[in-house]
Structures are given as structure tokens and as C-alpha cells.
Amino acid sequence: MSRFFGAAADSASESEDSYDDNTNAVVENKFAAYDSSSDDEEKREVRSEKVKRYDELNGSIKRMKRFMRNNDWVEVVTELKAYKKLIDKAQKLFRKQGGTPDFVVTQFAYLRKVVEDKKSKKGEAKLSKTASKSLNQLSQVVRKDCQQYRKELERLEKDGLLNFEEEQQPEEEPELDEEKDLDEDEDGEEDGEVGIEEGAGKGDFSDDWSDEEDGDEDSDSSVDIPTEGIKGITREFWVKKTTTEGEKKKRERVQRERKKEKKVVADKKSELSAEAVIKKLKDIEEKRGRRGIDKREYINELKMLRGKAKETATRLKIETLLATAYFDISLNTGKAMPMRYWKECMAILDRILDTLEKEKNIRLSEDEEIDENWEEQELDDEKKEGKDKKAPETIYIHGNMFSFVSRLSSNFSQSLHEVDEHDASYVSRLQDEVPLVGIIARCEKYYTKLGKGDLLVNIKLLHLTHVYYQYKKDQDVFSQKNSSRGYLMMPKPLFTEQKSIVYDLVMHLYHAEGARTKTIALLCHVYHNCIHNRFMEARNMLLMSHLQDVIHNADIESRILYNRTLAQLGLCAFRNGFYGASLDCLSELYLYPNRIKELLAQGVTSQRYHERNLEKEKLERMREYPYHMHMNLDMLEAVNLMSAMFAEIPNLAKHGKRKVISRSFRKQYDHHKKQAFTGPPESTRHLVMSAGDALAVGDWEKCYKYLCQLRMWSLMPHAEAVQEKLKKQIQESSLQIYLLVYGPQYCSIDVKQLMSMFGIDLKVAHKVVSRMMLRGELLGAWDQPSGCIVMHNEELTRLQHNALNFADKVSQYVEMNEKLLDLRNYYKSAEYQRSKEQKSQQSKGGGYKPRAYSRKGQMSRTSRY
């Protein structure tokens, strides 16, 4: 053994004897200087096992909560393991008491709630990799522990003892603006309080000393320290003093007043002259567009400079730069501007319009090439301050109000695509359209005063795109009720429309120059009439414009709007009872039923056996309409099939399969008839096909029952009136089909029998039968005295059958020849030659790429030889 260890052992053995004798004296001498009342010292406290275990568990719970407040999830996992070991040690005590105490089980429920809240707020992304891993581990462990104490937790939750709303949970620090952070840091440094609040709660004694850390030098709870030396300090000096709520409020009030005074002093020191403001503004403006410049810092600098500018022109210049800076945030990102920045930008545009309306001598340059002169004007005003000033000249500042408003509108539309349409946030975001339309209306008035014709047309067109699809109940034709007839299902064509915002905008745009502007104005006007059930006006306007002949030459946005207007016109015709017109409108869209989403700009359909073109798909996504402007595709399909059913089923009864009116309906109906077993109808298509089967045999009640089960009726406006009109049409079609199929089997038919079979009156029955006789569909005559239909049954000869078939084939050949002639004339037209030259020029320049090989329109190998 080393001699050092030996010496230490000898000294230790010698000191053991003298230690016991001197212990009491040393303790008395040590505390004599600090406590003058050492004779009254309390005796040692003896605690039971229950108190010890409970204190250990409470201490562990406090440490876990402290670690959670500091987002130290690694220590939380470690402390949870220790907490569970303490529970295992106390199991004997818990069994004596009859079960685990409630506060022990409640801690697991509290941990589960804290972890769920942390993950729901997506705070895990801001944690380090180790902390994130520990948080996931904690989530799994706590879930197992809660499953272990499931019965106890259910009992506590039933009794309402698991309410943690008032508990202090670890939350993320709120994101503050850079200006606020900068001000708070400066104030904290001046008050000498930097780091106090950040350090609170990190040590083991933070809960005991948190009240004293909030104090300052003006606190009334300070104790005068005696200057007699260390022996004069009594025990009361070291005891913690409790502060009342009144003292805390007084302390906070003093701190707020000090901060306000310091800000006022700082503002007075930071006042700049006009020349200094202009120089600073030029320096900030030059930073725009440079690489590596923080755009948010650029915005904050402009905000700070705006508060120091005195002249109106300077503030207006800063506002225009701020608006441009906000738009630059989302530039080339493919995403919309954040909502907070969008609202700030809208407030800036509102202030710009206020300034332009109040100050008549200040203007934006708009589309004119005019140099700015606000700098000289401001410097002259500063020099001539207090002297007589001349009449102010017109001050020009670079900026275009229409570009600001249009970009704000496009950002709003793009933001609607990024929000979940089934969430409440979509509705709250949609409410921002009202102030946006208000700004557009104010911009209209501004351009009207300036006399800017071109910009006024553009801003009115932008205003029209925001209001043409909005439904107004007082303008709806069906809302006008009549006590005797109910809804006016067939309104008379009115050419004097009620005055509205859409009417005023459209009347102004009709007199503007440019074919595209007039086309969009006309389509929006027709769309607006359709949603208010003015079918006659909408149809006449569309037919008189001959837009269907030239729409294929328009741009893509105009063609999409034409498709949407055509679909809305078909729905309007169906609601008014014009089923043939509804079929004519919707049949063009359903020639390619798989592309209905693209035609209406309501989504992109993935096609089988075709490669995805990402660039084309991206463009189609950008052209999509927001969700609140979508038309229900299930309703469109149901209306198209029902309208086709009223034309196709009588056609099948009359001509068989020779003549086709609606190819889409005929294809689906043939597929439905070929099925060996058909279950009860569920889908929209299946319900309409089953209704067609019932209509084909004249069972109008069953047909009407199937159609009333469609889901579209919950979305159809004025559904009851539309169903009543639909019922009458089903009864008339059933009567027509019954006479076509079973009429040749009769010698005479009693009209009263037909009325009872189909639930119609004499007037309707007389109308249907007479129309069939005039068209040659029913071979018979009226016998007025007896009220019967006398049938003239004559069987066609073989020659007559062949003649009819020959006439049908000739009509088909004539139709095909007319189509080929139209195609030939198109290839010879100047328009085709012009488009061909443009494609050849693009191919030479490298801008045009030929399409991939497709067998469509190509000659096969067998037909070449």
C-alpha cells in the first residue's frame, strides 16, 4: 500500500475519536453567527412510509412537468422510467390502501394529452432529431401505460377528473414579427432583464424562486440588510417573502410605463429629414431583386421607413414598393401568398386608394410613360415650409393599380386551391372575397374619374368574373309565386332584365373593343341568366350571337367558360321542362364522357393506356375553377340521361335500333339490357336505366319512383316544382310508348281508359294522341260521339319495308357527304393555311414539337397494299 494511503488512514483513525466530542461545538459555532435563536430549533421530523413514497412521486411529477415546459423530451423519458420504478416500489403500500391513487394514474393521462397536443401542432418538426425520437418513444410508452390503467382512467373521466384545461402545458413560442422581437430585445437590455424569463423554469429550484426573478429594483418587498456584519443577519433574511397580486400588478404597470417612455425617446431621436428619407428609400429600393436578399427583412425596412416619412407622396411611394414586395414573396414559387401577407397587402391597396381619392394632385403613372417627380416636390415643400407655396403640380409615382388588384385576385384564387375544400378554413377564406370585390369596385371609380378607358374595361371584366356566378333569390324567376298556378315553370321571354351589378358591367363591356372581351361578357351574362332560370333569354342571346360557330378559334379560357355556360344552360332547360333543349346542350359535352372534368375545368382524369404529360397536367391544374364554382357532375349526368331517356325510349319503340339519338344513353342502355341478372338499382346510372325499362312498358308510376330516388334532388333548386313537371312528362311519354307498342293490337281505344291508366286529364290525352296522328306515328282517327280512337291497322308490304330502309340509308349517306364537304372546305380555307404556316414557322424555330405517333387517323399496313 502506498504511504499516502497509509498516512490518510492514520489521520482518519486519529480524528475519529475527537470528531464525536467536537461535533456539537462546531455546529453551535457555525449557526451562532446566522441564527440568534438557536435554542428554539425544531426537532427532527419522523415521516411514515406513505408520506415518503408520496413525496417521491410528487417530486418526480414536478420534474417531468418542468422538463416538458423546456421541451427536454430526453429527460422526460428518463424521468418516466424513474417514475414507474417508484410506482413498483410503492405497490405494497397501494395494495394496503385498496388500489393505485388517482394522482398517480392521472399523470399518465396528462402525459398522453401533452404528447398528442405536441404532435397535432406539428411542433415535432422544430425539434432536434434526438428530441423527436424521444417524443415518439414517449408516445408509445404512454399509450401502453394508459392501456394498463384503462379501468381507472375510464372511471376518472366519467367523474370529470381528467380536465387539463387549466394545466400548464408545454407550448411552442408564438411567432413574432422581426420588429416586435427587435423592440423587446432592446427593451430587455435597457431594463437589465435579459435572460431572466428564458432561464425561468430550467433549474431545480425555478418553481421556488420564480416570483423573485420577476422582481425589479422598485419592488416594495425588499428587506433592508443590516450593516453590522454577518452576525447581525437573522434567520428571517433567508426566508422567502410571499408577494401579493397587487404588488405584481403594480410592478408590471411600472415596467410598461418605462417601456413606453423609452420608445417615445427613441422615436424622437430617430426622426429623419426629407432628404434622409429619400436617400434611405433609394438604398432600400436598390436591394430589390438582388441575390441573397431576405424579402421579409426588405419588407420590415420599408415598414420602419414608412413610419418616419412625413409627406404624402413619400408614403404613397413606400406603399407601392411594399405592395410589390409582398407579391415578390410568392414569385416563382408556384404557391399562393400566405394569408397573413395577403391581408396586409389588401390593406396597403386600400390605403393607396384612400390617398389617391383624397389627394387630387397625386397620381400613379398607370400605363403612361411618365417620369417620377415626387422627390423634387417633397424637397421643395421642405424648403418652402412656413412660406407661401405655389399651387401644387401633379405628382406622378410609378405604379399600376390594375396590376396590383389583378395579382391580388389571382393570389386569392390560387389560395383556394391550396385549402381543403371540405374544411371550415375554406369557408373562412372565401369570406375574404367580399373586401376584394370592394377594392375592385373602388378601383373602377378611380379609373372612371381618370378617364382610362382600356384599364376601366379590364377592371370591369375582372369585377364580372367575381360576381357573375353568384345567385340572388330576388332575381330568380321561380321565386315569383302565383296563388293558383304555383311556380311559373315556363316564363315568358323577357328582354328587359332587372337592373343588377352584372347587367351594368355587361352593358359597358358590350361597347368595348376586342372580340375576347365581348365573348367573355356574353358568356357570363348567359350563365347569370341560367342560374336565375331565365332560359328563354339565355337561349336567345346565345343563338343570336352565333358563338357556337367561332368558339373553336378562341383561347382555352374562353372555351372552358363556353362549356360551363352550355352545361348550365342544359340544367336551366331541364328545370324549365324543356327536355329536348337540355339534351341538345349536354349531348355535346358527353360525346367524351371521360373528359367531362377537363372540359369544365373541375379536375384532371387519368386515362388508361396513355402516358402522363406532366406539363400539360400542370397547366390544366392551374386553369381549374375553385371548388365553390364547381357544378355537380352527378347532377349533370343524371339530367343528361333523363333528357335522353325521354327521346330515346320512344325512338326505340318506333324505329327499333336503326336510328340513334343519344349515343351515350344507347350504349349504356344496351349494356344494361344484356345483363343476365340486375340487382336493385343504387347508382345514378343504374336508377335511370331501370326507369327506362319501366317507361318502355308504359309503367309510369315505377319510372317516377326510380327517378325520385336520385341523390341529385337534394342539390337541385326548386326540386318540388321540377319533380312535378317531370311527372307530367313521364305520363305523356308512357302514353306515347304504350300506343306505339300496343296500338296496332286494338280496333278501338276508349280515351277514358287511357286517362285512368296514366293519370292524365282529357286535354293532355287529346294533345298526345292528336300529335301522334299528325306525325304518322299512330294510324287511327277520332270518334267524337263515342270518345274513342278508331284504329286503322294496315300491314306494310315487303316493298314498303325495303323502301323505308333505303330512305334511311340514303339520309345517312347524305349526312356523311355534307360532313366531308365541310371538312374539304375547311382545308381549303385561308384560316387553315394560316395555322399551317404558323406551325411550320414554330417547327423551324424549335418551339413546336410534333405529337407522338398515334394510330388515330393513320393508314394501317393492310390498307396500304
Buried (B, 14 or more C-beta within 10 A) or exposed (E): EEEEEEEEEEEEEEEEEEEEEEEEEEEEEEEEEBBBEEEEEEEEEEEEEEEEBBEBBEEBBEBBBBBBBBBBBBBBBBBBEEBBEBBEEBEEBBEEEEEBBBEBBBBBBBBBBBBEBBEEEEBBEEBEEEBBBBBBBBBEBBEEBBEEBEEBBEBBEEEEBBEEEEEEBBEEEEEEEBEEEEBEEBBBEEBEBBEBEEEBBEEEEBEEEEBEEBBBEEBEEEEEEEEEEEEEBEEEEEEEEEBEEEBBEBBEEEBEEBBEEBEEEEEEEEEBEBEEBBEBBEEBBEBEEEEEEEBEEBBBBBBBBBEBBBBBBBBBBBBBBBBBBBBBBBEEEEEBBBBEBBEBBBEBBBBBBEBBEEBEEBBBBBEEEEEBBBBEBBBBBEEEEEEEEEEBEEBBBBBBBBBBBBBBBBBBBBBBBEBEBEEEEBEEBBEBBEEBBEBBBBBBEBBEEBEBEBBBBBBBBBBBBBBBBBEBEEBBBBBEEEEEEEBBBEBEEEEEBEEBBBBEBBEBBEEBEEEEBBBBBBBBBBBBBBBBBBBBBBBBBBEEBEBEEEBEEBEEEBBBBBBBBBBBBBBBBBBBBBBEBBBBBBBBBBEEEEBBBBBBBBBBEEEEEEEEEEEEEEEBEEEBBBBEBBBBBBBBBBBBBBBBBBBBBBBBBBBEEEBEBBEBBBEBBEEBEEEEEEEEBEEBBBBBBBBBBBBBBBBBBBBBBBBBEBEBBEEBBBBEBBBBBBBBBBBBBBBBBBBBBEBBEBEEBEBEEBBEBBBBEEEBBBEBBEEBBEEEBBEBEBEEEEEBBEBEEEEEEEEEEEEEEEEEEEEEEEEEEEEEEEEEEEEEEEEEEEEEEEEEEEEEEEEEEEEEEEEEEEEEEEEEE
